Each structure stands twice: as structure tokens, then as C-alpha cells.
Amino acid sequence: MKFPTTSGTDTHGRRVTLPDDLDGDQTLLVVSFHLRQRSLVAPWREFATELREEFDHFAYYELVVGSNGGMLPPTSKGGLSPTNARHRLHEDTIFLSVNKRAFRRRLGILGEQTIYAFLVEDDYVVRQAAGVLTPNTADALESLLREYRDQQNRSSNGAGSAGESSS
């Protein structure tokens, strides 16, 4: 499925259009709906930080989803409330103010009780998971990133050696 085109704001107040403005050939988007879900997001963020060090083609963003016209966290407006000071938002956070029901429907999200992770490649969701990061999910994600990197390396190496012989 294609990731829905939507606009948001990064932690510096800059406008961002998803998925067009995302870095990375493969991008992990972790979607949360409530501040209390930050504890579920943290393990994903930590794992993504490790993956970014290993895979140059990989990027990671946290999407904080609010309703159209709804309140966004104070950091998106330039301030830092005591609550957000304790739950410091990261550079890779994007705030979305959207029709939540339509957004959930377009991504096949059943509800807002947990977080969701989407691996996006060429604007399409290639894998998704819900809830906490499990060892099996982490292994599968790392395997997908490795396969992609290896395929890209084979493609770039194959283009330069197509006319060579092995004699």
C-alpha cells in the first residue's frame, strides 16, 4: 500500500510533506497517537539509532498524530512544557494534524491503543508491525535492510563488471 501523502511539522516548525520529504531509501516510521505511548516508541527509536549506524540507506522518524485543528505538543509551537521536558522530543519527530480516522483507514490501523511501525520504500509500505518492538520483529527488520543493501551493492557492482571475463 502507498503511504498516504500528508503534511506535518518537524520539531523546528518546518513544514514536511510525507512521504516525499523523507530521507532514506528505506524509512522506518513509528506512529503514535498519545503522549503516554512514548514508552512504546523508545525501544524502536533506540533500535533505529543502531540501524542508522549500520545502514547508510536507512532513515527513521517518529510521527505524532493529532486531530485536525487539535492541540499539538508545545515543542511544535516553540515552547517546552514540563511534561515534554521529561519526555524530550527528538530531532526525528514529525507532528501530523490530520483527520485521524481517514489516516488510520488508509494505513489499515485498527485503533489508537498502541503504536504502529511502517517500513517505507519508494513511498510504499513494505512491512508493518504494531506495538512493542520484539526480538523477532527487530531481526526481520534488520534482515530486510541487509537484503536491500546487498541487492543495491550487487546492482552497482554488476553494472561496472558486465563486460569483464573471469579468465
N, C-alpha and C positions, 0 to 999 in steps of 0.2 A: 504494500500500500504506500502511496505517496504521503510524505509528511505534509500536513496542511500548511499553507502559506499564511503566516500571521506576523504581526509586528509586536515588538516589545521594546523594553528599555533596559540597558545594562546598568551596572552599579554607578557609572559616571553620568547617567542621564542621557546617554546617546541612544538614538533610535536604531533598532536592529530588526531586520526582516529575516524571518525563518522560512525555509532553510537556506535561503540564498547567501546570507552573510556569515554562515558558519565556517569556521576553519576546519581543516582536516578532510582527507578523502573518506575516512570513516569517523563518524562523530557519535559519541555517546551522549544522549540527552536524558537526564533524570528529571522527571516531572513530579512536583509536589503541589499539594493544594492547601496545606495548613502548616503553620509555623511549628506545631507540635510534631510534624513529620521530619524535622531536621535530624533527629537521631537516626532515622532510617536512611537518610541521604548521606550521612557522614562516612559510612563504610564504602559506599560507591565512590565518593569523592577521593578517599584515600587510595583505593584501588586504581582509579583513573589516573591519579598522580603518578603512580608506579608505571602504569601502561604508557603514559606520555613520555616517560624517560626511555622506554624501550622501543617505542614505535613512533617514528617521525611523522607518519601519515595520520596519526590519531589525535582527535581533539575531544574535549569534554565540556559540557555546560549543564548547569542546574537551571531548570525552568520553574519559576514560582508562578503558579497560575491563580489569578484572581478574576472576579467578575467584571464585565464591562461597567465602567463608572464606579467600581468598587475601590476600597482603600488598598493602596499598595504599601509595603513596608516603608517606614520613614527614610531609610537609606536611599531609596529610589528618588526621593524628593530633596536629598541633600542633608538630612539630619540623621542622628543616630540615637534611637530611644534606648533606655536601659535594657530592655529585653533584647533588642538587636545587638547591643554591645556585648551581651553574653553569648549570643548566637551569631557571631560575626559572619556577615555575608562575604562571599568570596568573589574574586575578580571575574570568575566564570559564571556568575549568576545573571540570569535574564528574567525580568519581570514581564509577565504577559497579562494584559487586561482584556479578556475575551468573553464571548458567550461560552461559558463553561460546558453547558450541555452539548452544544454543537461541536466544540473541541473534543470532548470525550467521545462523542459518537464517531467522529472522523478517524479517531485513533483506536476505536474498539475498546475504550476504557469503560469498565462497568460502573465504577463509583469513585468516590474521593476518599475512601477509608485508608488507602495505602498509597505508596509512591509507585511510579512506573518508570522503567528504563527502556529506551529505544536506541538501537544502533542504526544510524542513518548513513546510507551510502548513495551518492548521486541523487539526493533528495528523496530516496525511498527507504522505508523501514525494512531492514533485512532480518532483524531479530528484536524480540521484546521480552521483558520479564516484569513481574510485579513483586513488590515487597522487598524484603531484606536481601542483601547480596549473600548467596550461598556459595560454598566451595564449587559445586557443580556448575553454577552459572558463571562464576569467575573463570573456571577452567575453559568453559565453552567460549566465552568472550575472548580470552587470550588466544585460543586456538584459531578463532575466526580472524583475528588481527594478524596472527603469524601467517596463516594461509594467504591472506590478501597481500602482505608484504612479500612473501616468497613468490607469489604469482607475478607481482609487479617487477621483482628482480629478474625473474625468468624472461618476462616480456622485454625488458630493456636490454638484457644480455643477449637474447636471441636475435634482436634486431641488428646488433653490431656484428654478429658472427655467422650470419646466414650464408655468406659466400665462402666461408673458410672450410677447409677439409681437415680431417683428423689423421692424415698420413705423416 
